[in-house]
Amino acid sequence: MYRRDMVIDEMRRMALIIAKLLGIKATGTNLELEQEFNNILESEYNTELEKLLGLNEQDLIASSHQTNTALKS
């Protein structure tokens, strides 16, 4: 049950982030979109795009679990 709740919470959060980014894409510039995306990564996930792109699959999964654990605390 706990895991299901975590997945549902993460899906809701991602849906809100996607909606926000789509709104910026429709009304703003690519630079604004990129800046907001980077801000969301920093504020919601405490990471940067370059760091995520440099991770292999196992490290990305481990990073995701650490983020989810920290958010539940």
C-alpha positions, 0 to 999 in steps of 0.5 A: 500500500505504501509503495502504491501511494508513493507511485500515485503521489509521484504521478500527480507531481509529474502531471503538475510539472508537465502541465506547467511546462506545457503552459510555458511552452505554449506562451513562452520562449525555449529559454524560459522553458529550459530555465523552468525545467531546470528550476523544477529539477532543482526544487523538486528533485534536488538535482541538475539535468547534466548530473542526471544525463551522466548517470547509468541506469542503476545510479538513476534508479538509486537516485530516484529512491533516495529522492522519494525517501527524502520527500516522504520524510 
